[in-house]
Amino acid sequence: MLTLSRQAYYSAKKRYKLVTEANEYTLYLASLQRSIHPKMSCKKIYIKIRKDLEEGGIKIGRDKFISLMVGEG
């Protein structure tokens, strides 16, 4: 039987919430760029919103950003 400590459970829950919020904010910024430039590639969108992501305290690399965009459609 696999048991999780209380600390591990709440730590994972907090981490999941932070990652989810970061992904939502990233997708929001990407959708704003996509509405202005519908044919722009993911790499170019990433370059345009990278500064906003850094200001928001979100660390996401280009490859992870592309995976997120492809996963969300």
PDB file of N, CA, C, O and CB in Angstrom:
ATOM      1  N   MET A   1       0.839  -1.171   0.000  1.00  0.00           N
ATOM      2  CA  MET A   1       0.000   0.000   0.000  1.00  0.00           C
ATOM      3  C   MET A   1       0.893   1.247   0.000  1.00  0.00           C
ATOM      4  O   MET A   1       1.843   1.348   0.776  1.00  0.00           O
ATOM      5  CB  MET A   1      -0.959  -0.009   1.219  1.00  0.00           C
ATOM      6  N   LEU A   2       0.574   2.167  -0.865  1.00  0.00           N
ATOM      7  CA  LEU A   2       1.329   3.405  -0.971  1.00  0.00           C
ATOM      8  C   LEU A   2       0.681   4.468  -0.104  1.00  0.00           C
ATOM      9  O   LEU A   2      -0.491   4.806  -0.270  1.00  0.00           O
ATOM     10  CB  LEU A   2       1.417   3.876  -2.437  1.00  0.00           C
ATOM     11  N   THR A   3       1.469   4.983   0.821  1.00  0.00           N
ATOM     12  CA  THR A   3       0.931   6.034   1.679  1.00  0.00           C
ATOM     13  C   THR A   3       1.714   7.309   1.447  1.00  0.00           C
ATOM     14  O   THR A   3       2.931   7.287   1.264  1.00  0.00           O
ATOM     15  CB  THR A   3       0.981   5.623   3.170  1.00  0.00           C
ATOM     16  N   LEU A   4       1.010   8.396   1.457  1.00  0.00           N
ATOM     17  CA  LEU A   4       1.597   9.714   1.265  1.00  0.00           C
ATOM     18  C   LEU A   4       1.509  10.474   2.579  1.00  0.00           C
ATOM     19  O   LEU A   4       0.491  10.436   3.270  1.00  0.00           O
ATOM     20  CB  LEU A   4       0.884  10.490   0.118  1.00  0.00           C
ATOM     21  N   SER A   5       2.574  11.152   2.904  1.00  0.00           N
ATOM     22  CA  SER A   5       2.514  11.948   4.121  1.00  0.00           C
ATOM     23  C   SER A   5       1.613  13.154   3.876  1.00  0.00           C
ATOM     24  O   SER A   5       1.347  13.525   2.733  1.00  0.00           O
ATOM     25  CB  SER A   5       3.936  12.395   4.568  1.00  0.00           C
ATOM     26  N   ARG A   6       1.161  13.742   4.936  1.00  0.00           N
ATOM     27  CA  ARG A   6       0.311  14.918   4.837  1.00  0.00           C
ATOM     28  C   ARG A   6       1.062  16.056   4.131  1.00  0.00           C
ATOM     29  O   ARG A   6       0.496  16.780   3.312  1.00  0.00           O
ATOM     30  CB  ARG A   6      -0.160  15.363   6.242  1.00  0.00           C
ATOM     31  N   GLN A   7       2.329  16.192   4.465  1.00  0.00           N
ATOM     32  CA  GLN A   7       3.149  17.251   3.874  1.00  0.00           C
ATOM     33  C   GLN A   7       3.290  17.042   2.366  1.00  0.00           C
ATOM     34  O   GLN A   7       3.172  17.994   1.595  1.00  0.00           O
ATOM     35  CB  GLN A   7       4.542  17.295   4.541  1.00  0.00           C
ATOM     36  N   ALA A   8       3.539  15.811   1.945  1.00  0.00           N
ATOM     37  CA  ALA A   8       3.694  15.522   0.522  1.00  0.00           C
ATOM     38  C   ALA A   8       2.403  15.768  -0.241  1.00  0.00           C
ATOM     39  O   ALA A   8       2.429  16.275  -1.363  1.00  0.00           O
ATOM     40  CB  ALA A   8       4.145  14.085   0.322  1.00  0.00           C
ATOM     41  N   TYR A   9       1.283  15.416   0.358  1.00  0.00           N
ATOM     42  CA  TYR A   9      -0.012  15.610  -0.278  1.00  0.00           C
ATOM     43  C   TYR A   9      -0.287  17.085  -0.543  1.00  0.00           C
ATOM     44  O   TYR A   9      -0.626  17.470  -1.662  1.00  0.00           O
ATOM     45  CB  TYR A   9      -1.115  15.021   0.586  1.00  0.00           C
ATOM     46  N   TYR A  10      -0.138  17.904   0.489  1.00  0.00           N
ATOM     47  CA  TYR A  10      -0.443  19.322   0.337  1.00  0.00           C
ATOM     48  C   TYR A  10       0.597  20.050  -0.507  1.00  0.00           C
ATOM     49  O   TYR A  10       0.281  21.032  -1.179  1.00  0.00           O
ATOM     50  CB  TYR A  10      -0.545  19.976   1.695  1.00  0.00           C
ATOM     51  N   SER A  11       1.829  19.573  -0.471  1.00  0.00           N
ATOM     52  CA  SER A  11       2.862  20.151  -1.320  1.00  0.00           C
ATOM     53  C   SER A  11       2.548  19.894  -2.795  1.00  0.00           C
ATOM     54  O   SER A  11       2.674  20.789  -3.631  1.00  0.00           O
ATOM     55  CB  SER A  11       4.245  19.575  -0.955  1.00  0.00           C
ATOM     56  N   ALA A  12       2.140  18.668  -3.103  1.00  0.00           N
ATOM     57  CA  ALA A  12       1.785  18.333  -4.484  1.00  0.00           C
ATOM     58  C   ALA A  12       0.545  19.095  -4.929  1.00  0.00           C
ATOM     59  O   ALA A  12       0.453  19.523  -6.079  1.00  0.00           O
ATOM     60  CB  ALA A  12       1.554  16.824  -4.627  1.00  0.00           C
ATOM     61  N   LYS A  13      -0.402  19.262  -4.025  1.00  0.00           N
ATOM     62  CA  LYS A  13      -1.628  20.005  -4.342  1.00  0.00           C
ATOM     63  C   LYS A  13      -1.304  21.466  -4.655  1.00  0.00           C
ATOM     64  O   LYS A  13      -1.839  22.031  -5.609  1.00  0.00           O
ATOM     65  CB  LYS A  13      -2.634  19.920  -3.171  1.00  0.00           C
ATOM     66  N   LYS A  14      -0.438  22.071  -3.859  1.00  0.00           N
ATOM     67  CA  LYS A  14      -0.030  23.455  -4.078  1.00  0.00           C
ATOM     68  C   LYS A  14       0.728  23.599  -5.395  1.00  0.00           C
ATOM     69  O   LYS A  14       0.489  24.542  -6.149  1.00  0.00           O
ATOM     70  CB  LYS A  14       0.833  23.947  -2.914  1.00  0.00           C
ATOM     71  N   ARG A  15       1.644  22.668  -5.675  1.00  0.00           N
ATOM     72  CA  ARG A  15       2.426  22.700  -6.902  1.00  0.00           C
ATOM     73  C   ARG A  15       1.513  22.560  -8.124  1.00  0.00           C
ATOM     74  O   ARG A  15       1.706  23.252  -9.124  1.00  0.00           O
ATOM     75  CB  ARG A  15       3.486  21.585  -6.893  1.00  0.00           C
ATOM     76  N   TYR A  16       0.520  21.670  -8.045  1.00  0.00           N
ATOM     77  CA  TYR A  16      -0.421  21.482  -9.144  1.00  0.00           C
ATOM     78  C   TYR A  16      -1.206  22.766  -9.412  1.00  0.00           C
ATOM     79  O   TYR A  16      -1.429  23.133 -10.566  1.00  0.00           O
ATOM     80  CB  TYR A  16      -1.383  20.326  -8.833  1.00  0.00           C
ATOM     81  N   LYS A  17      -1.621  23.446  -8.344  1.00  0.00           N
ATOM     82  CA  LYS A  17      -2.370  24.693  -8.497  1.00  0.00           C
ATOM     83  C   LYS A  17      -1.517  25.768  -9.162  1.00  0.00           C
ATOM     84  O   LYS A  17      -1.995  26.486 -10.040  1.00  0.00           O
ATOM     85  CB  LYS A  17      -2.869  25.186  -7.135  1.00  0.00           C
ATOM     86  N   LEU A  18      -0.249  25.883  -8.746  1.00  0.00           N
ATOM     87  CA  LEU A  18       0.639  26.885  -9.329  1.00  0.00           C
ATOM     88  C   LEU A  18       0.895  26.610 -10.812  1.00  0.00           C
ATOM     89  O   LEU A  18       0.889  27.529 -11.631  1.00  0.00           O
ATOM     90  CB  LEU A  18       1.964  26.922  -8.567  1.00  0.00           C
ATOM     91  N   VAL A  19       1.117  25.357 -11.144  1.00  0.00           N
ATOM     92  CA  VAL A  19       1.374  24.997 -12.539  1.00  0.00           C
ATOM     93  C   VAL A  19       0.136  25.248 -13.389  1.00  0.00           C
ATOM     94  O   VAL A  19       0.242  25.741 -14.512  1.00  0.00           O
ATOM     95  CB  VAL A  19       1.807  23.524 -12.651  1.00  0.00           C
ATOM     96  N   THR A  20      -1.026  24.914 -12.864  1.00  0.00           N
ATOM     97  CA  THR A  20      -2.273  25.124 -13.602  1.00  0.00           C
ATOM     98  C   THR A  20      -2.513  26.608 -13.855  1.00  0.00           C
ATOM     99  O   THR A  20      -2.888  27.003 -14.959  1.00  0.00           O
ATOM    100  CB  THR A  20      -3.457  24.522 -12.835  1.00  0.00           C
ATOM    101  N   GLU A  21      -2.296  27.424 -12.831  1.00  0.00           N
ATOM    102  CA  GLU A  21      -2.481  28.869 -13.002  1.00  0.00           C
ATOM    103  C   GLU A  21      -1.479  29.439 -14.002  1.00  0.00           C
ATOM    104  O   GLU A  21      -1.832  30.301 -14.808  1.00  0.00           O
ATOM    105  CB  GLU A  21      -2.342  29.588 -11.654  1.00  0.00           C
ATOM    106  N   ALA A  22      -0.241  28.969 -13.957  1.00  0.00           N
ATOM    107  CA  ALA A  22       0.774  29.435 -14.896  1.00  0.00           C
ATOM    108  C   ALA A  22       0.410  29.052 -16.325  1.00  0.00           C
ATOM    109  O   ALA A  22       0.573  29.849 -17.249  1.00  0.00           O
ATOM    110  CB  ALA A  22       2.145  28.863 -14.529  1.00  0.00           C
ATOM    111  N   ASN A  23      -0.084  27.830 -16.503  1.00  0.00           N
ATOM    112  CA  ASN A  23      -0.489  27.395 -17.839  1.00  0.00           C
ATOM    113  C   ASN A  23      -1.672  28.201 -18.356  1.00  0.00           C
ATOM    114  O   ASN A  23      -1.714  28.556 -19.534  1.00  0.00           O
ATOM    115  CB  ASN A  23      -0.839  25.914 -17.828  1.00  0.00           C
ATOM    116  N   GLU A  24      -2.627  28.491 -17.489  1.00  0.00           N
ATOM    117  CA  GLU A  24      -3.785  29.291 -17.906  1.00  0.00           C
ATOM    118  C   GLU A  24      -3.362  30.698 -18.329  1.00  0.00           C
ATOM    119  O   GLU A  24      -3.849  31.220 -19.332  1.00  0.00           O
ATOM    120  CB  GLU A  24      -4.816  29.372 -16.767  1.00  0.00           C
ATOM    121  N   TYR A  25      -2.460  31.308 -17.566  1.00  0.00           N
ATOM    122  CA  TYR A  25      -1.984  32.652 -17.897  1.00  0.00           C
ATOM    123  C   TYR A  25      -1.199  32.634 -19.209  1.00  0.00           C
ATOM    124  O   TYR A  25      -1.332  33.538 -20.035  1.00  0.00           O
ATOM    125  CB  TYR A  25      -1.106  33.211 -16.755  1.00  0.00           C
ATOM    126  N   THR A  26      -0.388  31.605 -19.389  1.00  0.00           N
ATOM    127  CA  THR A  26       0.388  31.469 -20.623  1.00  0.00           C
ATOM    128  C   THR A  26      -0.536  31.319 -21.827  1.00  0.00           C
ATOM    129  O   THR A  26      -0.326  31.954 -22.860  1.00  0.00           O
ATOM    130  CB  THR A  26       1.342  30.263 -20.532  1.00  0.00           C
ATOM    131  N   LEU A  27      -1.548  30.487 -21.693  1.00  0.00           N
ATOM    132  CA  LEU A  27      -2.496  30.298 -22.793  1.00  0.00           C
ATOM    133  C   LEU A  27      -3.306  31.561 -23.056  1.00  0.00           C
ATOM    134  O   LEU A  27      -3.658  31.845 -24.201  1.00  0.00           O
ATOM    135  CB  LEU A  27      -3.435  29.133 -22.490  1.00  0.00           C
ATOM    136  N   TYR A  28      -3.603  32.318 -22.006  1.00  0.00           N
ATOM    137  CA  TYR A  28      -4.314  33.590 -22.176  1.00  0.00           C
ATOM    138  C   TYR A  28      -3.477  34.565 -23.006  1.00  0.00           C
ATOM    139  O   TYR A  28      -3.981  35.175 -23.949  1.00  0.00           O
ATOM    140  CB  TYR A  28      -4.652  34.212 -20.801  1.00  0.00           C
ATOM    141  N   LEU A  29      -2.199  34.709 -22.652  1.00  0.00           N
ATOM    142  CA  LEU A  29      -1.320  35.605 -23.417  1.00  0.00           C
ATOM    143  C   LEU A  29      -1.167  35.127 -24.859  1.00  0.00           C
ATOM    144  O   LEU A  29      -1.155  35.929 -25.792  1.00  0.00           O
ATOM    145  CB  LEU A  29       0.062  35.701 -22.747  1.00  0.00           C
ATOM    146  N   ALA A  30      -1.052  33.819 -25.028  1.00  0.00           N
ATOM    147  CA  ALA A  30      -0.907  33.267 -26.377  1.00  0.00           C
ATOM    148  C   ALA A  30      -2.174  33.501 -27.201  1.00  0.00           C
ATOM    149  O   ALA A  30      -2.097  33.786 -28.396  1.00  0.00           O
ATOM    150  CB  ALA A  30      -0.588  31.760 -26.310  1.00  0.00           C
ATOM    151  N   SER A  31      -3.333  33.381 -26.564  1.00  0.00           N
ATOM    152  CA  SER A  31      -4.579  33.589 -27.318  1.00  0.00           C
ATOM    153  C   SER A  31      -4.741  35.049 -27.730  1.00  0.00           C
ATOM    154  O   SER A  31      -5.307  35.338 -28.784  1.00  0.00           O
ATOM    155  CB  SER A  31      -5.790  33.146 -26.483  1.00  0.00           C
ATOM    156  N   LEU A  32      -4.244  35.974 -26.900  1.00  0.00           N
ATOM    157  CA  LEU A  32      -4.272  37.381 -27.291  1.00  0.00           C
ATOM    158  C   LEU A  32      -3.423  37.608 -28.545  1.00  0.00           C
ATOM    159  O   LEU A  32      -3.854  38.292 -29.473  1.00  0.00           O
ATOM    160  CB  LEU A  32      -3.771  38.271 -26.135  1.00  0.00           C
ATOM    161  N   GLN A  33      -2.240  37.043 -28.571  1.00  0.00           N
ATOM    162  CA  GLN A  33      -1.381  37.174 -29.747  1.00  0.00           C
ATOM    163  C   GLN A  33      -2.007  36.475 -30.955  1.00  0.00           C
ATOM    164  O   GLN A  33      -1.942  36.976 -32.078  1.00  0.00           O
ATOM    165  CB  GLN A  33       0.018  36.594 -29.461  1.00  0.00           C
ATOM    166  N   ARG A  34      -2.612  35.312 -30.708  1.00  0.00           N
ATOM    167  CA  ARG A  34      -3.213  34.550 -31.803  1.00  0.00           C
ATOM    168  C   ARG A  34      -4.402  35.297 -32.391  1.00  0.00           C
ATOM    169  O   ARG A  34      -4.665  35.182 -33.589  1.00  0.00           O
ATOM    170  CB  ARG A  34      -3.649  33.160 -31.318  1.00  0.00           C
ATOM    171  N   SER A  35      -5.123  36.055 -31.580  1.00  0.00           N
ATOM    172  CA  SER A  35      -6.270  36.800 -32.110  1.00  0.00           C
ATOM    173  C   SER A  35      -5.808  37.944 -33.013  1.00  0.00           C
ATOM    174  O   SER A  35      -6.503  38.315 -33.958  1.00  0.00           O
ATOM    175  CB  SER A  35      -7.132  37.351 -30.958  1.00  0.00           C
ATOM    176  N   ILE A  36      -4.640  38.497 -32.718  1.00  0.00           N
ATOM    177  CA  ILE A  36      -4.094  39.565 -33.557  1.00  0.00           C
ATOM    178  C   ILE A  36      -3.446  38.990 -34.812  1.00  0.00           C
ATOM    179  O   ILE A  36      -3.608  39.520 -35.911  1.00  0.00           O
ATOM    180  CB  ILE A  36      -3.072  40.401 -32.769  1.00  0.00           C
ATOM    181  N   HIS A  37      -2.703  37.883 -34.627  1.00  0.00           N
ATOM    182  CA  HIS A  37      -1.968  37.253 -35.727  1.00  0.00           C
ATOM    183  C   HIS A  37      -2.345  35.767 -35.798  1.00  0.00           C
ATOM    184  O   HIS A  37      -1.644  34.934 -35.223  1.00  0.00           O
ATOM    185  CB  HIS A  37      -0.422  37.427 -35.539  1.00  0.00           C
ATOM    186  N   PRO A  38      -3.430  35.423 -36.488  1.00  0.00           N
ATOM    187  CA  PRO A  38      -3.912  34.043 -36.490  1.00  0.00           C
ATOM    188  C   PRO A  38      -2.946  33.022 -37.089  1.00  0.00           C
ATOM    189  O   PRO A  38      -2.995  31.852 -36.710  1.00  0.00           O
ATOM    190  CB  PRO A  38      -5.188  33.980 -37.231  1.00  0.00           C
ATOM    191  N   LYS A  39      -2.079  33.422 -38.000  1.00  0.00           N
ATOM    192  CA  LYS A  39      -1.196  32.478 -38.671  1.00  0.00           C
ATOM    193  C   LYS A  39       0.210  32.421 -38.055  1.00  0.00           C
ATOM    194  O   LYS A  39       1.092  31.748 -38.589  1.00  0.00           O
ATOM    195  CB  LYS A  39      -1.093  32.839 -40.129  1.00  0.00           C
ATOM    196  N   MET A  40       0.419  33.123 -36.940  1.00  0.00           N
ATOM    197  CA  MET A  40       1.749  33.177 -36.334  1.00  0.00           C
ATOM    198  C   MET A  40       2.106  31.823 -35.713  1.00  0.00           C
ATOM    199  O   MET A  40       1.259  31.164 -35.112  1.00  0.00           O
ATOM    200  CB  MET A  40       1.814  34.296 -35.265  1.00  0.00           C
ATOM    201  N   SER A  41       3.363  31.422 -35.867  1.00  0.00           N
ATOM    202  CA  SER A  41       3.811  30.138 -35.342  1.00  0.00           C
ATOM    203  C   SER A  41       3.991  30.207 -33.827  1.00  0.00           C
ATOM    204  O   SER A  41       4.066  31.290 -33.245  1.00  0.00           O
ATOM    205  CB  SER A  41       5.123  29.711 -36.017  1.00  0.00           C
ATOM    206  N   CYS A  42       4.059  29.038 -33.202  1.00  0.00           N
ATOM    207  CA  CYS A  42       4.212  28.969 -31.746  1.00  0.00           C
ATOM    208  C   CYS A  42       5.526  29.592 -31.303  1.00  0.00           C
ATOM    209  O   CYS A  42       5.573  30.265 -30.273  1.00  0.00           O
ATOM    210  CB  CYS A  42       4.134  27.517 -31.267  1.00  0.00           C
ATOM    211  N   LYS A  43       6.587  29.380 -32.059  1.00  0.00           N
ATOM    212  CA  LYS A  43       7.888  29.945 -31.679  1.00  0.00           C
ATOM    213  C   LYS A  43       7.841  31.466 -31.656  1.00  0.00           C
ATOM    214  O   LYS A  43       8.372  32.095 -30.741  1.00  0.00           O
ATOM    215  CB  LYS A  43       8.980  29.472 -32.644  1.00  0.00           C
ATOM    216  N   LYS A  44       7.213  32.049 -32.651  1.00  0.00           N
ATOM    217  CA  LYS A  44       7.129  33.511 -32.705  1.00  0.00           C
ATOM    218  C   LYS A  44       6.223  34.053 -31.606  1.00  0.00           C
ATOM    219  O   LYS A  44       6.501  35.106 -31.032  1.00  0.00           O
ATOM    220  CB  LYS A  44       6.618  33.967 -34.075  1.00  0.00           C
ATOM    221  N   ILE A  45       5.149  33.344 -31.313  1.00  0.00           N
ATOM    222  CA  ILE A  45       4.281  33.764 -30.211  1.00  0.00           C
ATOM    223  C   ILE A  45       5.064  33.722 -28.908  1.00  0.00           C
ATOM    224  O   ILE A  45       4.966  34.638 -28.092  1.00  0.00           O
ATOM    225  CB  ILE A  45       3.019  32.864 -30.119  1.00  0.00           C
ATOM    226  N   TYR A  46       5.844  32.657 -28.708  1.00  0.00           N
ATOM    227  CA  TYR A  46       6.646  32.536 -27.498  1.00  0.00           C
ATOM    228  C   TYR A  46       7.618  33.710 -27.365  1.00  0.00           C
ATOM    229  O   TYR A  46       7.774  34.275 -26.283  1.00  0.00           O
ATOM    230  CB  TYR A  46       7.411  31.210 -27.499  1.00  0.00           C
ATOM    231  N   ILE A  47       8.265  34.067 -28.464  1.00  0.00           N
ATOM    232  CA  ILE A  47       9.216  35.182 -28.441  1.00  0.00           C
ATOM    233  C   ILE A  47       8.506  36.477 -28.059  1.00  0.00           C
ATOM    234  O   ILE A  47       9.045  37.285 -27.303  1.00  0.00           O
ATOM    235  CB  ILE A  47       9.910  35.336 -29.814  1.00  0.00           C
ATOM    236  N   LYS A  48       7.297  36.672 -28.583  1.00  0.00           N
ATOM    237  CA  LYS A  48       6.553  37.907 -28.294  1.00  0.00           C
ATOM    238  C   LYS A  48       6.082  37.990 -26.842  1.00  0.00           C
ATOM    239  O   LYS A  48       6.087  39.074 -26.260  1.00  0.00           O
ATOM    240  CB  LYS A  48       5.354  38.015 -29.218  1.00  0.00           C
ATOM    241  N   ILE A  49       5.676  36.867 -26.249  1.00  0.00           N
ATOM    242  CA  ILE A  49       5.114  36.920 -24.896  1.00  0.00           C
ATOM    243  C   ILE A  49       6.129  36.553 -23.810  1.00  0.00           C
ATOM    244  O   ILE A  49       5.795  36.576 -22.626  1.00  0.00           O
ATOM    245  CB  ILE A  49       3.922  35.993 -24.804  1.00  0.00           C
ATOM    246  N   ARG A  50       7.348  36.218 -24.194  1.00  0.00           N
ATOM    247  CA  ARG A  50       8.359  35.794 -23.219  1.00  0.00           C
ATOM    248  C   ARG A  50       8.580  36.843 -22.125  1.00  0.00           C
ATOM    249  O   ARG A  50       8.674  36.499 -20.947  1.00  0.00           O
ATOM    250  CB  ARG A  50       9.681  35.505 -23.930  1.00  0.00           C
ATOM    251  N   LYS A  51       8.662  38.106 -22.507  1.00  0.00           N
ATOM    252  CA  LYS A  51       8.887  39.174 -21.526  1.00  0.00           C
ATOM    253  C   LYS A  51       7.714  39.268 -20.541  1.00  0.00           C
ATOM    254  O   LYS A  51       7.925  39.444 -19.341  1.00  0.00           O
ATOM    255  CB  LYS A  51       9.091  40.530 -22.243  1.00  0.00           C
ATOM    256  N   ASP A  52       6.489  39.151 -21.042  1.00  0.00           N
ATOM    257  CA  ASP A  52       5.315  39.193 -20.157  1.00  0.00           C
ATOM    258  C   ASP A  52       5.305  38.010 -19.190  1.00  0.00           C
ATOM    259  O   ASP A  52       4.918  38.152 -18.030  1.00  0.00           O
ATOM    260  CB  ASP A  52       4.021  39.201 -20.986  1.00  0.00           C
ATOM    261  N   LEU A  53       5.730  36.845 -19.674  1.00  0.00           N
ATOM    262  CA  LEU A  53       5.797  35.677 -18.808  1.00  0.00           C
ATOM    263  C   LEU A  53       6.823  35.876 -17.698  1.00  0.00           C
ATOM    264  O   LEU A  53       6.570  35.550 -16.538  1.00  0.00           O
ATOM    265  CB  LEU A  53       6.137  34.432 -19.623  1.00  0.00           C
ATOM    266  N   GLU A  54       7.980  36.415 -18.068  1.00  0.00           N
ATOM    267  CA  GLU A  54       9.020  36.655 -17.062  1.00  0.00           C
ATOM    268  C   GLU A  54       8.564  37.675 -16.030  1.00  0.00           C
ATOM    269  O   GLU A  54       8.849  37.522 -14.842  1.00  0.00           O
ATOM    270  CB  GLU A  54      10.309  37.133 -17.731  1.00  0.00           C
ATOM    271  N   GLU A  55       7.856  38.720 -16.471  1.00  0.00           N
ATOM    272  CA  GLU A  55       7.330  39.722 -15.540  1.00  0.00           C
ATOM    273  C   GLU A  55       6.290  39.112 -14.603  1.00  0.00           C
ATOM    274  O   GLU A  55       6.155  39.539 -13.456  1.00  0.00           O
ATOM    275  CB  GLU A  55       6.715  40.897 -16.312  1.00  0.00           C
ATOM    276  N   GLY A  56       5.565  38.123 -15.090  1.00  0.00           N
ATOM    277  CA  GLY A  56       4.573  37.440 -14.264  1.00  0.00           C
ATOM    278  C   GLY A  56       5.185  36.366 -13.379  1.00  0.00           C
ATOM    279  O   GLY A  56       4.476  35.716 -12.611  1.00  0.00           O
ATOM    280  N   GLY A  57       6.494  36.175 -13.480  1.00  0.00           N
ATOM    281  CA  GLY A  57       7.170  35.181 -12.651  1.00  0.00           C
ATOM    282  C   GLY A  57       7.000  33.758 -13.142  1.00  0.00           C
ATOM    283  O   GLY A  57       7.146  32.811 -12.369  1.00  0.00           O
ATOM    284  N   ILE A  58       6.696  33.600 -14.413  1.00  0.00           N
ATOM    285  CA  ILE A  58       6.478  32.267 -14.972  1.00  0.00           C
ATOM    286  C   ILE A  58       7.710  31.857 -15.767  1.00  0.00           C
ATOM    287  O   ILE A  58       8.133  32.555 -16.689  1.00  0.00           O
ATOM    288  CB  ILE A  58       5.205  32.232 -15.868  1.00  0.00           C
ATOM    289  N   LYS A  59       8.276  30.715 -15.395  1.00  0.00           N
ATOM    290  CA  LYS A  59       9.431  30.183 -16.096  1.00  0.00           C
ATOM    291  C   LYS A  59       8.951  29.022 -16.961  1.00  0.00           C
ATOM    292  O   LYS A  59       8.593  27.958 -16.458  1.00  0.00           O
ATOM    293  CB  LYS A  59      10.552  29.731 -15.097  1.00  0.00           C
ATOM    294  N   ILE A  60       8.954  29.246 -18.251  1.00  0.00           N
ATOM    295  CA  ILE A  60       8.561  28.193 -19.181  1.00  0.00           C
ATOM    296  C   ILE A  60       9.481  28.305 -20.393  1.00  0.00           C
ATOM    297  O   ILE A  60       9.701  29.392 -20.927  1.00  0.00           O
ATOM    298  CB  ILE A  60       7.037  28.311 -19.593  1.00  0.00           C
ATOM    299  N   GLY A  61       9.997  27.190 -20.804  1.00  0.00           N
ATOM    300  CA  GLY A  61      10.892  27.168 -21.957  1.00  0.00           C
ATOM    301  C   GLY A  61      10.122  27.070 -23.257  1.00  0.00           C
ATOM    302  O   GLY A  61       8.914  26.829 -23.272  1.00  0.00           O
ATOM    303  N   ARG A  62      10.847  27.261 -24.349  1.00  0.00           N
ATOM    304  CA  ARG A  62      10.225  27.242 -25.667  1.00  0.00           C
ATOM    305  C   ARG A  62       9.580  25.891 -25.961  1.00  0.00           C
ATOM    306  O   ARG A  62       8.442  25.837 -26.429  1.00  0.00           O
ATOM    307  CB  ARG A  62      11.255  27.573 -26.740  1.00  0.00           C
ATOM    308  N   ASP A  63      10.295  24.802 -25.691  1.00  0.00           N
ATOM    309  CA  ASP A  63       9.766  23.479 -26.011  1.00  0.00           C
ATOM    310  C   ASP A  63       8.538  23.134 -25.170  1.00  0.00           C
ATOM    311  O   ASP A  63       7.578  22.553 -25.676  1.00  0.00           O
ATOM    312  CB  ASP A  63      10.844  22.425 -25.806  1.00  0.00           C
ATOM    313  N   LYS A  64       8.568  23.490 -23.898  1.00  0.00           N
ATOM    314  CA  LYS A  64       7.403  23.242 -23.048  1.00  0.00           C
ATOM    315  C   LYS A  64       6.223  24.097 -23.489  1.00  0.00           C
ATOM    316  O   LYS A  64       5.077  23.649 -23.450  1.00  0.00           O
ATOM    317  CB  LYS A  64       7.739  23.523 -21.575  1.00  0.00           C
ATOM    318  N   PHE A  65       6.504  25.336 -23.912  1.00  0.00           N
ATOM    319  CA  PHE A  65       5.451  26.216 -24.419  1.00  0.00           C
ATOM    320  C   PHE A  65       4.802  25.612 -25.660  1.00  0.00           C
ATOM    321  O   PHE A  65       3.577  25.601 -25.783  1.00  0.00           O
ATOM    322  CB  PHE A  65       6.019  27.610 -24.739  1.00  0.00           C
ATOM    323  N   ILE A  66       5.621  25.115 -26.572  1.00  0.00           N
ATOM    324  CA  ILE A  66       5.092  24.511 -27.797  1.00  0.00           C
ATOM    325  C   ILE A  66       4.256  23.281 -27.459  1.00  0.00           C
ATOM    326  O   ILE A  66       3.193  23.076 -28.045  1.00  0.00           O
ATOM    327  CB  ILE A  66       6.239  24.133 -28.761  1.00  0.00           C
ATOM    328  N   SER A  67       4.726  22.459 -26.518  1.00  0.00           N
ATOM    329  CA  SER A  67       3.956  21.281 -26.102  1.00  0.00           C
ATOM    330  C   SER A  67       2.613  21.676 -25.496  1.00  0.00           C
ATOM    331  O   SER A  67       1.594  21.031 -25.742  1.00  0.00           O
ATOM    332  CB  SER A  67       4.757  20.452 -25.095  1.00  0.00           C
ATOM    333  N   LEU A  68       2.626  22.737 -24.707  1.00  0.00           N
ATOM    334  CA  LEU A  68       1.388  23.237 -24.108  1.00  0.00           C
ATOM    335  C   LEU A  68       0.417  23.717 -25.182  1.00  0.00           C
ATOM    336  O   LEU A  68      -0.776  23.419 -25.125  1.00  0.00           O
ATOM    337  CB  LEU A  68       1.690  24.375 -23.123  1.00  0.00           C
ATOM    338  N   MET A  69       0.927  24.455 -26.153  1.00  0.00           N
ATOM    339  CA  MET A  69       0.082  24.976 -27.229  1.00  0.00           C
ATOM    340  C   MET A  69      -0.494  23.836 -28.079  1.00  0.00           C
ATOM    341  O   MET A  69      -1.675  23.859 -28.427  1.00  0.00           O
ATOM    342  CB  MET A  69       0.888  25.946 -28.117  1.00  0.00           C
ATOM    343  N   VAL A  70       0.319  22.862 -28.407  1.00  0.00           N
ATOM    344  CA  VAL A  70      -0.155  21.735 -29.210  1.00  0.00           C
ATOM    345  C   VAL A  70      -1.187  20.921 -28.420  1.00  0.00           C
ATOM    346  O   VAL A  70      -2.186  20.463 -28.974  1.00  0.00           O
ATOM    347  CB  VAL A  70       1.032  20.834 -29.641  1.00  0.00           C
ATOM    348  N   GLY A  71      -0.930  20.750 -27.120  1.00  0.00           N
ATOM    349  CA  GLY A  71      -1.855  19.994 -26.279  1.00  0.00           C
ATOM    350  C   GLY A  71      -3.204  20.676 -26.135  1.00  0.00           C
ATOM    351  O   GLY A  71      -4.228  20.003 -26.016  1.00  0.00           O
ATOM    352  N   GLU A  72      -3.217  21.984 -26.144  1.00  0.00           N
ATOM    353  CA  GLU A  72      -4.479  22.710 -25.994  1.00  0.00           C
ATOM    354  C   GLU A  72      -5.168  23.004 -27.322  1.00  0.00           C
ATOM    355  O   GLU A  72      -6.315  23.450 -27.356  1.00  0.00           O
ATOM    356  CB  GLU A  72      -4.236  24.001 -25.264  1.00  0.00           C
ATOM    357  N   GLY A  73      -4.464  22.752 -28.397  1.00  0.00           N
ATOM    358  CA  GLY A  73      -5.074  22.925 -29.711  1.00  0.00           C
ATOM    359  C   GLY A  73      -4.817  24.231 -30.244  1.00  0.00           C
ATOM    360  O   GLY A  73      -5.261  24.545 -31.348  1.00  0.00           O
TER     361      GLY A  73
END
